[in-house]
Amino acid sequence: MTLSTWKWTINRYHQAVEAGIFEDVPVELLNGELVEMSPEGVPHSSLSDEAAEYLREQLRGLAKVREAKPITLPNRSEPEPDISIVQLPVEIYRSHHPYVENIYWIIEYSNTSLQKDLEVKSKVYAEAGICEYWVVNLKTRELNVFRNPVNGEYQEQTVLTEGVVSPLAFPNVQIGVARLLQR
C-alpha cells in the first residue's frame, strides 16, 4: 500500500501561522514538511546572540544581521535560521521575508539540532541556492563552512577552530572564528 502525503505550500503555511495554529508549537517549513524546532539551551542562545552583535559591528552599513527570523526559499521551505545576513535596505522586508537573492549567508548554532543542521538544512539551503552556510558545532566548538552549492549539495566544506574567515559576499571582511566559537 502506498501512502499519500501532503506537502505544505508557503502560502498555506503563512495562512496557518496568521491563524495562530502554531502559536504553542515551534515549527519551521522544510521542503513542504513541518519540522519541530529544537529548544535553545543557554549556550546556544548566549553564543548566537553574541555572534550576531559581533557581526553587526563587522558588517555595519554593508548588511542586515537578523536573528531567528524566517527566510522564504523556493523549495517550499521557510526556515528560521539563528542568524541570517541579508541585503540592505531593511525596508524591503516589510512586505516579505528575505528571498534567496537577498541572502548573503546563513549561520546556525547547533547542539541538539546538529544532525538536522549538517544534513537536512544544508541540503535545503544548497537546493535553494544559498551560496554560503555556516554551522557552529557547540559540542566540538568548530565552525563548519559550506560553500558552492551545485545540484543540491555543497561542493566545499571547511572545518575551522581558529583564524579568520571571509564571507564570499564580503571578501575584505575578516570574521574571527574564535569570536563565533567563544573559545
Contacts in CASP RR format, 6 or more apart in sequence:
PFRMAT RR
TARGET T0000
AUTHOR 0000-0000-0000
METHOD contacts of the structure
MODEL  1
MTLSTWKWTINRYHQAVEAGIFEDVPVELLNGELVEMSPEGVPHSSLSDE
AAEYLREQLRGLAKVREAKPITLPNRSEPEPDISIVQLPVEIYRSHHPYV
ENIYWIIEYSNTSLQKDLEVKSKVYAEAGICEYWVVNLKTRELNVFRNPV
NGEYQEQTVLTEGVVSPLAFPNVQIGVARLLQR
7 31 0 8 1.000
7 32 0 8 1.000
7 33 0 8 1.000
7 76 0 8 1.000
8 16 0 8 1.000
8 29 0 8 1.000
8 32 0 8 1.000
8 33 0 8 1.000
8 34 0 8 1.000
8 76 0 8 1.000
9 32 0 8 1.000
9 76 0 8 1.000
10 29 0 8 1.000
10 72 0 8 1.000
10 76 0 8 1.000
10 78 0 8 1.000
13 29 0 8 1.000
13 32 0 8 1.000
13 78 0 8 1.000
16 22 0 8 1.000
22 34 0 8 1.000
25 36 0 8 1.000
26 36 0 8 1.000
26 37 0 8 1.000
26 39 0 8 1.000
27 34 0 8 1.000
27 35 0 8 1.000
27 36 0 8 1.000
27 37 0 8 1.000
28 34 0 8 1.000
28 35 0 8 1.000
28 37 0 8 1.000
28 70 0 8 1.000
28 77 0 8 1.000
28 78 0 8 1.000
28 79 0 8 1.000
28 80 0 8 1.000
29 35 0 8 1.000
29 76 0 8 1.000
29 77 0 8 1.000
29 78 0 8 1.000
29 79 0 8 1.000
30 77 0 8 1.000
30 79 0 8 1.000
30 120 0 8 1.000
30 121 0 8 1.000
30 124 0 8 1.000
31 75 0 8 1.000
31 76 0 8 1.000
31 77 0 8 1.000
31 124 0 8 1.000
32 76 0 8 1.000
32 77 0 8 1.000
35 116 0 8 1.000
35 120 0 8 1.000
37 80 0 8 1.000
37 113 0 8 1.000
38 111 0 8 1.000
38 112 0 8 1.000
38 113 0 8 1.000
38 116 0 8 1.000
39 112 0 8 1.000
40 48 0 8 1.000
41 111 0 8 1.000
43 111 0 8 1.000
43 138 0 8 1.000
44 82 0 8 1.000
44 109 0 8 1.000
44 110 0 8 1.000
44 111 0 8 1.000
44 138 0 8 1.000
47 109 0 8 1.000
47 136 0 8 1.000
47 138 0 8 1.000
47 180 0 8 1.000
47 181 0 8 1.000
47 182 0 8 1.000
48 67 0 8 1.000
48 82 0 8 1.000
48 83 0 8 1.000
48 107 0 8 1.000
48 109 0 8 1.000
48 136 0 8 1.000
49 67 0 8 1.000
50 179 0 8 1.000
50 182 0 8 1.000
51 83 0 8 1.000
51 107 0 8 1.000
51 109 0 8 1.000
51 136 0 8 1.000
51 179 0 8 1.000
51 180 0 8 1.000
52 65 0 8 1.000
52 67 0 8 1.000
52 83 0 8 1.000
54 179 0 8 1.000
54 180 0 8 1.000
55 65 0 8 1.000
55 83 0 8 1.000
55 85 0 8 1.000
55 175 0 8 1.000
56 65 0 8 1.000
58 173 0 8 1.000
58 175 0 8 1.000
59 65 0 8 1.000
59 85 0 8 1.000
59 170 0 8 1.000
59 173 0 8 1.000
61 88 0 8 1.000
62 88 0 8 1.000
62 170 0 8 1.000
62 173 0 8 1.000
63 85 0 8 1.000
63 86 0 8 1.000
63 87 0 8 1.000
63 88 0 8 1.000
63 104 0 8 1.000
63 169 0 8 1.000
63 170 0 8 1.000
64 85 0 8 1.000
64 86 0 8 1.000
64 87 0 8 1.000
64 88 0 8 1.000
64 90 0 8 1.000
64 93 0 8 1.000
65 83 0 8 1.000
65 84 0 8 1.000
65 85 0 8 1.000
66 83 0 8 1.000
66 84 0 8 1.000
66 85 0 8 1.000
66 86 0 8 1.000
66 98 0 8 1.000
67 82 0 8 1.000
67 83 0 8 1.000
68 80 0 8 1.000
68 81 0 8 1.000
68 82 0 8 1.000
69 80 0 8 1.000
69 84 0 8 1.000
69 97 0 8 1.000
70 78 0 8 1.000
70 79 0 8 1.000
70 80 0 8 1.000
70 97 0 8 1.000
71 78 0 8 1.000
71 79 0 8 1.000
71 80 0 8 1.000
71 81 0 8 1.000
71 84 0 8 1.000
71 86 0 8 1.000
71 97 0 8 1.000
71 98 0 8 1.000
71 99 0 8 1.000
71 103 0 8 1.000
71 106 0 8 1.000
72 78 0 8 1.000
72 96 0 8 1.000
72 97 0 8 1.000
72 98 0 8 1.000
72 99 0 8 1.000
73 79 0 8 1.000
73 99 0 8 1.000
73 100 0 8 1.000
73 124 0 8 1.000
73 125 0 8 1.000
73 128 0 8 1.000
73 130 0 8 1.000
74 99 0 8 1.000
74 100 0 8 1.000
74 128 0 8 1.000
75 124 0 8 1.000
75 127 0 8 1.000
75 128 0 8 1.000
77 124 0 8 1.000
77 128 0 8 1.000
78 97 0 8 1.000
79 121 0 8 1.000
79 124 0 8 1.000
81 106 0 8 1.000
81 107 0 8 1.000
81 108 0 8 1.000
82 107 0 8 1.000
82 108 0 8 1.000
82 109 0 8 1.000
83 106 0 8 1.000
83 107 0 8 1.000
83 108 0 8 1.000
83 109 0 8 1.000
84 98 0 8 1.000
84 103 0 8 1.000
84 105 0 8 1.000
84 106 0 8 1.000
84 107 0 8 1.000
85 103 0 8 1.000
85 104 0 8 1.000
85 105 0 8 1.000
85 106 0 8 1.000
85 107 0 8 1.000
85 167 0 8 1.000
85 169 0 8 1.000
86 93 0 8 1.000
86 98 0 8 1.000
86 102 0 8 1.000
86 103 0 8 1.000
86 104 0 8 1.000
87 98 0 8 1.000
87 102 0 8 1.000
87 103 0 8 1.000
87 104 0 8 1.000
92 102 0 8 1.000
93 102 0 8 1.000
100 128 0 8 1.000
100 129 0 8 1.000
100 130 0 8 1.000
103 130 0 8 1.000
104 131 0 8 1.000
104 132 0 8 1.000
104 167 0 8 1.000
104 168 0 8 1.000
104 169 0 8 1.000
104 170 0 8 1.000
105 130 0 8 1.000
105 131 0 8 1.000
105 132 0 8 1.000
105 133 0 8 1.000
105 134 0 8 1.000
105 167 0 8 1.000
105 168 0 8 1.000
105 169 0 8 1.000
106 125 0 8 1.000
106 130 0 8 1.000
106 132 0 8 1.000
106 133 0 8 1.000
106 134 0 8 1.000
107 133 0 8 1.000
107 134 0 8 1.000
107 135 0 8 1.000
107 136 0 8 1.000
107 180 0 8 1.000
108 117 0 8 1.000
108 121 0 8 1.000
108 133 0 8 1.000
108 134 0 8 1.000
108 135 0 8 1.000
108 136 0 8 1.000
109 136 0 8 1.000
109 138 0 8 1.000
110 116 0 8 1.000
110 117 0 8 1.000
110 118 0 8 1.000
110 135 0 8 1.000
110 136 0 8 1.000
110 137 0 8 1.000
110 138 0 8 1.000
111 138 0 8 1.000
111 139 0 8 1.000
114 135 0 8 1.000
114 137 0 8 1.000
114 138 0 8 1.000
114 139 0 8 1.000
117 135 0 8 1.000
118 135 0 8 1.000
118 144 0 8 1.000
121 133 0 8 1.000
122 133 0 8 1.000
122 135 0 8 1.000
122 146 0 8 1.000
122 154 0 8 1.000
123 152 0 8 1.000
123 153 0 8 1.000
125 133 0 8 1.000
125 146 0 8 1.000
125 149 0 8 1.000
126 133 0 8 1.000
126 146 0 8 1.000
126 149 0 8 1.000
126 150 0 8 1.000
126 152 0 8 1.000
126 153 0 8 1.000
126 154 0 8 1.000
127 149 0 8 1.000
127 152 0 8 1.000
129 149 0 8 1.000
129 152 0 8 1.000
130 149 0 8 1.000
131 147 0 8 1.000
131 148 0 8 1.000
131 149 0 8 1.000
131 168 0 8 1.000
131 169 0 8 1.000
132 145 0 8 1.000
132 146 0 8 1.000
132 147 0 8 1.000
132 167 0 8 1.000
132 168 0 8 1.000
132 169 0 8 1.000
133 145 0 8 1.000
133 146 0 8 1.000
133 147 0 8 1.000
133 154 0 8 1.000
134 143 0 8 1.000
134 144 0 8 1.000
134 145 0 8 1.000
134 146 0 8 1.000
134 180 0 8 1.000
135 143 0 8 1.000
135 144 0 8 1.000
135 146 0 8 1.000
136 142 0 8 1.000
136 143 0 8 1.000
136 144 0 8 1.000
136 180 0 8 1.000
136 181 0 8 1.000
137 143 0 8 1.000
137 144 0 8 1.000
141 161 0 8 1.000
141 181 0 8 1.000
141 182 0 8 1.000
141 183 0 8 1.000
142 159 0 8 1.000
142 160 0 8 1.000
142 161 0 8 1.000
142 181 0 8 1.000
143 159 0 8 1.000
143 160 0 8 1.000
143 161 0 8 1.000
143 165 0 8 1.000
143 177 0 8 1.000
143 180 0 8 1.000
143 181 0 8 1.000
144 157 0 8 1.000
144 158 0 8 1.000
144 159 0 8 1.000
145 156 0 8 1.000
145 157 0 8 1.000
145 158 0 8 1.000
145 159 0 8 1.000
145 160 0 8 1.000
145 165 0 8 1.000
146 154 0 8 1.000
146 156 0 8 1.000
146 157 0 8 1.000
147 154 0 8 1.000
147 155 0 8 1.000
147 156 0 8 1.000
147 157 0 8 1.000
147 158 0 8 1.000
147 168 0 8 1.000
148 154 0 8 1.000
148 155 0 8 1.000
148 156 0 8 1.000
149 155 0 8 1.000
160 177 0 8 1.000
161 177 0 8 1.000
161 181 0 8 1.000
161 183 0 8 1.000
162 177 0 8 1.000
162 178 0 8 1.000
162 183 0 8 1.000
163 176 0 8 1.000
163 177 0 8 1.000
163 178 0 8 1.000
164 174 0 8 1.000
164 175 0 8 1.000
164 176 0 8 1.000
164 177 0 8 1.000
165 174 0 8 1.000
165 175 0 8 1.000
165 176 0 8 1.000
165 177 0 8 1.000
166 172 0 8 1.000
166 173 0 8 1.000
166 174 0 8 1.000
166 175 0 8 1.000
167 173 0 8 1.000
167 175 0 8 1.000
END
